Amino acid sequence: MTDHSSNPAGLDGFEFLEFAGDRDKLDKMFRQLGFTAVAKHRSKDVTLYRQNGINFLLNSEPRSHASYFVEEHNEGACAMGWRVADAAAAYEQAIEKGAEPARLETGWMELKLPAIKGIGGSLIYFIDRFGDDGTIYDIDFEFFEGVDRDPVGANLQIIDHLTHNVYRGRMKFWAEFYEKLFNFREIRYFDIKGEYTGLTSKAMTAPDGKIRIPLNEESKQGGGQIEEFLLEFNGEGIQHIALATPDIYKTIDQLRENGLPFMTPPPETYYEMLEERLPGHGEPVDEMKARGLLLDGSTEDDDPRLLLQIFTGNLMGPVFFEIIQRKKDEGFGEGNFRALFESIERDQVQRGVLKVEDAETVEAA
């Protein structure tokens, strides 16, 4: 039973993510991620892709919120649906607390689902029809004949978290947005410094523990990878989408077979130092290395907490995906975050996006 004193909106996880962009490109990306197109909207150009408990919507409807999002950002995640106890009540409460209502006439549901404006002009829909008692898709979508409505795909099972990149100085604003409207709380804070640039990250989680939103901002002025994202994406937005699997080894094998591109793997020294960093972790290092997997967590007590993760290449402009397996660890791979940050920083230098002399000037300042 939902505790409405601590969870006023009755949040219960993600219902869907909605995407906008080039139809053929995103269709290929979803299929490489292991998703199957299972249904089409009855009256609008919206396709439902599914894998286990994850619903992705591809919205190609003209003159819709998605089409306006594409004009501003080119492509990416333009909306998310949150499961709530009572959609109308959650919406009214959010508006009373200062949320900005969305223009529902630009939505794609005949049900006119209530929604508010979120990060980078994206929307947050409130969904109270889900589970075995009927879903929003049963009314508005026509399922394809002969297609499994609940495909296993690559065994990705839930949306683990959505990381936002925000302008420098705006982390407080977005943290308070989630705190004030939905009673999110901070569960992690870390400050990553590379050789030339740096970022701070604050991980927020909803009262249900299922909706997690890390917030990233530059810790120094100019030239860093958050700034590069903001310039390429044309504003704040969802930088990466983390999807969880119970067996990351098998999942990555399937995704690679599907042709999904991944970031450059860490150097050999990363794996050589694993036993020193996480003694007795018990993971097969050779298999990890063969797949480019990263490992984080703690092995200090008799009950190890581990997190395995890997990141795709940029798939929608500067937006990418993370594949994650949690073995009792509820962090975000802070130990790997530094390695990832430094890897992206080196890539920026190689591509000429980050000029060493400029970075050194920033550092001196």
N, C-alpha and C positions, 0 to 999 in steps of 0.2 A: 504493500500500500504506500502511495506517495506521501511523503511528509511535506505538506504545502508551506509549512513555516520556514523550512530550509530550502525547499524547491518550489517557489511560488508559481512557476509556470508549468509544473508537472512534467519537466523535461525527461525524455526517455530515449535518447540517442538520435542518430541521423536516420532519416527516412530516405533521402535522396540527395544527390548533387546534380545540378543542372549545368550543362556546358553549352557554349556558343562558339562558333568558328566555322572553318571550312568543313563542310559535311563529309567529303570523302576522306580528308586527312584524319578527322576525329573518329570516323567509323573504323578506319584502319588501326588507329591507336587503341580504341576500346577492344577490338578483336585481339590485338597483340597482347593486351593486358588480361585476356582470357574471358572477356565479356561476350555475351550473345545478345543480338537484337531479338527481343521476345514479343514486342507489341508496338503498335503504331496508334497515335492519337486519332480519334474518330473524325475530327474536323480540322485539326491543325497539324503543321509540319513538325511534329515532335515524335521522336522514337525512344522507346524504353529499352535500355540494355541492362542485363542483370548477371550477377555471379553470386551465388549463395545469398547472403543477406544484404548485398550491396546493390542499390539501384542508381544507375546513371541515366540522365535524360539528355538527349541531343536535340536542342531547340533550333530549328532552321526557319521558324515562322517569320515572315516579313512584318515590319512595323510592330514588332514585339519588343519587350524589354531586352530579350536576347539580342535582337538586331541592333538596338541602340548601344548595348554593351560592346558589340563587335566594332561599331564605329569608334568607340572611345579607346578600347583596349586591344582590338584585333581578335583575340581569342582567349579562352580560359574558362574558369568556373564562375558562372554569372549568378548562381543562386544555390542555396542549400535549404533542404526541408528538415525541420526538427520535429520529432514526435513529442506531442504534449498530451496532457490529460483532457484539456478542453481548449480547442483552437480559438474560439471566439473570446473566451476569458483571458487566455494568454496574450492575445493581440491587444485587447482593451487595456490590460494591465501594463503592457509595454508602452502603449501610447501615453497612458497616464504618467509614466515615469520619464517621458521625454523622447521616446522613439519617433522616428519620422515614418508616417504611413507610406506604403508603396502604392503606385497607381495600378489598381487591380485590373483595369481594362487592358493593360499590356501583358497580362499573364497568359498562361496557356491552358488553365483548367476551367472547364465549364462550371465546376463547383465554386469558383471564385474564392479560392483559399486565401485567408488573411495573411498579409505579409508586411514586413517593415524593411526599411533600407539598412544595409549593412556595409561592410568594408568595400571601398572602391566602387560604390554604386551597385554592388550586388544586392540580392534580396535574401531575407530569411523568411521562409514560409512556416506556418504552424499547422501541423498535421495531427488530427486526432482519429483518423480512420486508418488503422494498420493492424497487422496480425491476422488471426484466424477468423475474426468477425467481419471481415471485409476491408478492402483497401480503396484508395483513391483511383487506382488503375482499373478496378473492376467496372467503374462507371464510364470513365473517359477514354479508355484504351481498348482496342481490339487486338487480341493476342493472335499471333501467327499460327496457322494450323501446322501440326506435326513438329512444333518446336517445344522443347522442354521449358516449362515456365520457371523452373528453379535450377538452372544449370550450375554444375560444380566448377567448370572452367579450370583455372589454375589453382583453385582452392583458396583464393582470397576471400575472406569471410566478413570483415567489417571495415568501416572507415575508422581508423585509429585516431587521427588528428588532422587538422588543417592549419598549416602555418601561414601567418600573415606577415608580409613585409610592409612596414609603415615608415612615413617620413620621420627624420630625426626630430625628436621632441614630441612625437605623437603617441608614443607607447602608453603614456599615462592616460591619454584620452580614450584609447581603445580598451585599455584594461578597465577603466571606470565604466565604459559602455557596457561591457559584459557583466561587471560586478553589479551595477545599479539596476539594470533591466532584468537580469536572470540569476543573480546571486552566485556568479562564478567566483572562484578564489584562486589566488596564486599558489602554485605547487612547486615551481622551480624558477630560479633566477640565476643566470650565469653571464659572465662577461668574457668574451673571447677576443684575444688580441693576436693578430697575425704579425708577420714581419713588418708590414707597412700600414695595415688598416685594422679595424676592429668592429665588433658588434656586441650589443647586449640583447639578451633574450629573456622574456618573461612568459612562462607557460601557465595558462589559465585553464581551469577545468570546471565544468558545470556541476551542480549538486548531484546529478545522477552518476557522475564519474565516467560517462560515455562520450560526452562531447568535450573535446580538448582542443584548445586554441593557443598555440605558442605565438608570441608576438616578437618580431625582430626589428631592430632599428640600428642604424650606424652609430657607433660610439665616438667617431671622429668625423670631422667635416671633409667631405670630398673624396671621390675616387673608389670607394669600396663596392663590394658586390651587392649590397642592399641598394645603393644608389644606382648601380647598373640596372638592377631589376626595375626600379621605379621609373627610370628613363625609358627602358624598352617596353614596359607594360603600360606606360603613360599613367602612372599613379599607383596608389596603394592597392593591394589585393592579395589573393591567395597565392603564395609562392610555391608551396608543394602540398601534395595530398598523400597522406600515409595510409596504406592499406595493409591489414594484418592477415597473417596466415599461421596455421598451426605447425607447418613444416616448410620452412623457408628454403631448404635444400631442394626439395621436389618442386616447389613453386618456381624457383629461379630457373631450374632446368627447363620447365615448361615454357616460361616466358622467353628464355633465350631461344628455344626451339621455335617460338612464335615470331621471332625476329625483333623483339623489343630491345632497343639500344640502352646501354647502361653507362654511367660515368666511368672514367678511367679508374681501374682498380688501384688500391693503395700500393706503395712500394713494398718490396720484399721485407724490409726492416720492420714494417708494421706487424707482420706475422711472427717474425723472430722475437719481438718484444712482448707478445701476448702473454706468455707464461709468467713473465716478470710482472706485468701489469695486473693480470688476473690469474694468480697461481691456482692450479687445480680446477680450471674452468670446465674441463671435460669435453670440450667441443673438438671435432676432428679438424685440425688445423689445415691439413692438406686439402680436404674437401672445401673448407672455407676459402682458402687461397685460390683454388681452381674456379670458384664462382665469384670471387671478389667481395666476399661478405665481411662486414665489420662486426666487432663484438664489444659490448660494453656491459657494465653492471658492477657487481661486488661479489667477492668470494671470501670475505673476511670471517664469516661465521660458518656454522655447519649446514646452513640452508642457503646455497648460492642463489643469487638473483642475476639473471642474465638477459640481455637484449641483443638480438641479431638484426642487422639492417643492411640495406643496400639502396642506392639511389639510381634512378634512371637518368638518362641524358635529358636535356631540355626538350619537351615534347610539344608544348604550346607556347611559342615565343620563349620567355624565360621561365615558364612553369614546368615543374617536373613532378615525378611521383617517388615515394619512398615505399619500399616493401619491408615489412617489419614482423618479427616474431618475438613475443614476450614470454620469457620463462621466469615469471614472478617479478620481474623488474618493471616498474611503472614510470621510469624516467624517459628521457628523449635522446639517449646516447650522447650525453654531454662529453664524455671522453672522446667519442668519435667526431663530435661536432667540431672540435679544434682541428682534427686531421682533415675533415671535409673542408672547413673554412680555409685552411692553409693551402689545400689542393686547388680550390677555386681561385684563391689569390694568385697562386703561381700561374694558373691558366690565364688569368687576367693580364698578368705581366707579359706572358708569351704572345697573347693576342694584341698587345699594345693598348688595351683598354685602361690599364693601370700603369702609368709611367713611373718608374722607380724614383726619378728625380723629384716628381710631384709628390709622391708618397713620403719621401724623406723630408720634404718641406712641411707637409702636414704633421709629420711626427715631431719635427722640431718646434712647430708652433704649439 
